[in-house]
Amino acid sequence: MILEVAPLQIIPGQAAAFELAFAQAQRIISTLPGYAGHQLQRSLTDSHRYLLLVNWQRLEDHTQGFRGSPQYQEWKALLHHFYDPFPTVEHFQAVQP
């Protein structure tokens, strides 16, 4: 299992619109192969800062499957104009003892 972590800084005054757009966008991502769930968390100290956590079966499900899909273009159109700056996405894997 791979965890995608994306801290999102939303343009001031756009948080409510972002959340509405995300409600639509989450339906897009949830239909893709390899998708295994997500969470969107809002900061308690900065109402324009969010943390997006997405679980994928494999790294390629995100980096190639999702980002290379027509659905990504829909996701991008719905959400990318809210970010300032554009987020840096990282991927994590659980450490097994």
SERO-4910 file (N, C-alpha, C, O; in steps of 0.05 Angstrom, whole numbers):
BEGIN
 pado doro    nc1    nc2    nc3   cac1   cac2   cac3    cc1    cc2    cc3    oc1    oc2    oc3
  Met    A     17    -24      0      0      0      0     18     25      0     38     26     15
  Ile    A     11     44    -16     25     69    -18      7     92     -8    -17     92    -14
  Leu    A     19    110      7      5    133     16     15    158      2     38    165      4
  Glu    A     -3    171    -13      3    197    -26     -4    218     -5    -25    218      6
  Val    A     15    237     -1     11    259     18     14    285      3     36    290     -9
  Ala    A     -6    302      3     -5    327    -11    -16    349      7    -40    352     12
  Pro    A      3    366     18     -6    390     33    -17    411     13     -3    417     -6
  Leu    A    -40    421     17    -53    439     -1    -58    466     12    -71    468     33
  Gln    A    -46    487      0    -52    514      9    -71    526    -11    -65    529    -34
  Ile    A    -94    534     -1   -116    545    -18   -115    575    -17   -109    587      3
  Ile    A   -120    587    -40   -121    617    -42   -141    627    -21   -163    618    -19
  Pro    A   -133    648     -6   -151    659     15   -178    667      3   -180    679    -18
  Gly    A   -198    660     18   -226    666      9   -238    644     -9   -261    647    -16
  Gln    A   -222    624    -16   -232    603    -34   -237    576    -21   -243    557    -35
  Ala    A   -234    574      5   -237    548     19   -264    535     14   -265    511      9
  Ala    A   -285    550     17   -312    539     13   -316    529    -15   -327    507    -19
  Ala    A   -307    544    -35   -309    536    -63   -292    511    -68   -300    493    -83
  Phe    A   -268    511    -56   -251    487    -59   -264    462    -48   -264    441    -61
  Glu    A   -277    464    -25   -290    441    -13   -313    431    -30   -317    407    -32
  Leu    A   -328    449    -42   -349    441    -61   -338    427    -85   -348    406    -94
  Ala    A   -316    438    -96   -303    426   -119   -292    398   -112   -293    380   -128
  Phe    A   -280    396    -88   -269    371    -80   -290    350    -77   -285    326    -83
  Ala    A   -314    357    -68   -336    338    -66   -341    325    -93   -348    301    -95
  Gln    A   -339    340   -115   -342    329   -142   -317    313   -150   -320    291   -161
  Ala    A   -294    324   -144   -269    311   -152   -264    284   -139   -253    266   -151
  Gln    A   -273    281   -114   -268    256   -100   -283    233   -114   -275    210   -111
  Arg    A   -305    239   -127   -320    218   -142   -303    208   -166   -305    185   -174
  Ile    A   -287    226   -177   -270    219   -200   -248    200   -191   -245    178   -202
  Ile    A   -234    207   -170   -211    191   -162   -219    164   -151   -204    144   -154
  Ser    A   -242    163   -139   -250    138   -126   -257    115   -146   -260     92   -137
  Thr    A   -260    122   -171   -267    102   -191   -242     90   -205   -245     71   -221
  Leu    A   -219     99   -198   -195     91   -213   -182     66   -203   -183     60   -179
  Pro    A   -171     50   -221   -157     25   -212   -135     32   -193   -119     50   -196
  Gly    A   -133     16   -172   -112     19   -152   -119     38   -129   -104     39   -109
  Tyr    A   -140     53   -132   -149     71   -111   -158     55    -87   -173     35    -90
  Ala    A   -150     63    -62   -157     47    -39   -167     65    -16   -168     56      7
  Gly    A   -175     90    -22   -187    107     -2   -172    133      1   -149    136     -8
  His    A   -185    153     13   -173    179     16   -185    194     41   -206    186     51
  Gln    A   -171    214     49   -180    233     70   -172    261     61   -150    265     51
  Leu    A   -189    280     66   -182    308     64   -185    320     91   -207    320    102
  Gln    A   -164    331    102   -164    343    129   -159    373    126   -143    381    110
  Arg    A   -173    388    142   -169    417    143   -155    425    168   -161    415    190
  Ser    A   -135    443    166   -120    452    189   -138    467    209   -156    482    201
  Leu    A   -132    463    234   -147    478    255   -134    506    259   -147    523    271
  Thr    A   -110    510    250    -96    535    254    -96    553    230    -91    577    232
  Asp    A   -101    542    206   -102    557    181   -124    546    164   -121    525    152
  Ser    A   -147    560    163   -170    549    149   -167    547    119   -185    537    105
  His    A   -144    555    108   -139    553     79   -117    531     74   -107    529     51
  Arg    A   -111    516     94    -91    495     91   -104    468     96   -118    463    116
  Tyr    A    -99    449     77   -111    423     78    -89    402     74    -66    408     65
  Leu    A    -95    378     81    -77    355     77    -93    333     63   -113    324     74
  Leu    A    -85    326     39    -98    305     24    -81    280     27    -57    280     21
  Leu    A    -94    258     36    -81    232     39    -96    213     21   -120    209     24
  Val    A    -82    200      3    -95    180    -15    -79    154    -13    -55    154    -16
  Asn    A    -94    132     -9    -82    106     -9    -84     94    -37   -106     94    -49
  Trp    A    -62     83    -47    -61     70    -73    -49     42    -69    -33     37    -51
  Gln    A    -57     23    -85    -46     -4    -84    -16     -4    -91      0    -17    -78
  Arg    A    -10     11   -112     18     13   -122     24     42   -129      6     57   -135
  Leu    A     49     49   -128     58     76   -136     48     83   -164     39    105   -169
  Glu    A     51     64   -182     44     69   -210     14     74   -214      6     87   -233
  Asp    A     -2     64   -195    -31     70   -197    -36    100   -196    -55    110   -208
  His    A    -20    114   -181    -22    143   -179     -6    157   -201    -17    173   -216
  Thr    A     20    151   -202     38    166   -220     33    162   -249     37    180   -266
  Gln    A     25    138   -257     20    132   -285    -10    129   -291    -21    142   -309
  Gly    A    -24    113   -275    -52    108   -279    -69    132   -277    -83    140   -296
  Phe    A    -69    145   -253    -86    168   -249    -76    192   -265    -91    205   -279
  Arg    A    -50    199   -261    -40    223   -275    -40    220   -305    -39    241   -319
  Gly    A    -40    196   -316    -41    192   -345    -69    189   -356    -72    184   -380
  Ser    A    -89    191   -339   -117    185   -347   -132    210   -355   -125    232   -348
  Pro    A   -153    206   -371   -171    229   -378   -184    240   -352   -190    264   -351
  Gln    A   -188    223   -332   -201    232   -307   -183    252   -293   -193    270   -279
  Tyr    A   -157    250   -296   -139    269   -284   -143    297   -295   -141    317   -281
  Gln    A   -150    299   -320   -156    325   -332   -180    338   -320   -181    362   -316
  Glu    A   -200    321   -313   -224    332   -299   -217    341   -271   -225    362   -262
  Trp    A   -201    324   -257   -191    331   -230   -177    358   -230   -182    375   -214
  Lys    A   -159    360   -249   -142    384   -252   -160    408   -257   -155    429   -245
  Ala    A   -179    406   -275   -197    429   -281   -213    437   -256   -219    461   -252
  Leu    A   -221    418   -240   -237    424   -216   -221    436   -194   -231    454   -180
  Leu    A   -195    428   -190   -181    435   -166   -156    452   -169   -150    468   -151
  His    A   -141    449   -190   -114    461   -191   -114    492   -189    -95    503   -179
  His    A   -135    505   -197   -136    534   -196   -139    545   -167   -137    569   -163
  Phe    A   -144    527   -148   -147    536   -120   -121    537   -105   -119    549    -84
  Tyr    A   -100    524   -116    -74    521   -101    -56    545   -105    -52    555   -128
  Asp    A    -44    554    -83    -23    575    -85     -6    573    -60    -14    582    -38
  Pro    A     18    561    -62     31    551    -86     20    523    -94      5    511    -79
  Phe    A     29    514   -117     22    487   -125     35    467   -106     58    470    -99
  Pro    A     20    446    -98     30    428    -77     53    410    -87     54    402   -111
  Thr    A     70    403    -69     90    382    -73     78    356    -62     71    355    -38
  Val    A     76    336    -79     64    310    -71     87    291    -64    107    289    -79
  Glu    A     83    276    -42    103    256    -35     88    229    -32     64    228    -28
  His    A    103    208    -33     92    181    -31    107    166     -8    131    168     -5
  Phe    A     92    152      8    103    138     31     94    108     30     73    102     19
  Gln    A    110     92     43    103     64     46    109     56     75    129     65     86
  Ala    A     92     40     87     96     31    115    122     16    118    129      1    100
  Val    A    135     20    140    160      6    146    152    -19    161    138    -19    181
  Gln    A    160    -42    150    154    -67    162    177    -76    180    200    -76    171
  Pro    A    172    -84    205    193    -92    223    205   -119    214    224   -129    227
***
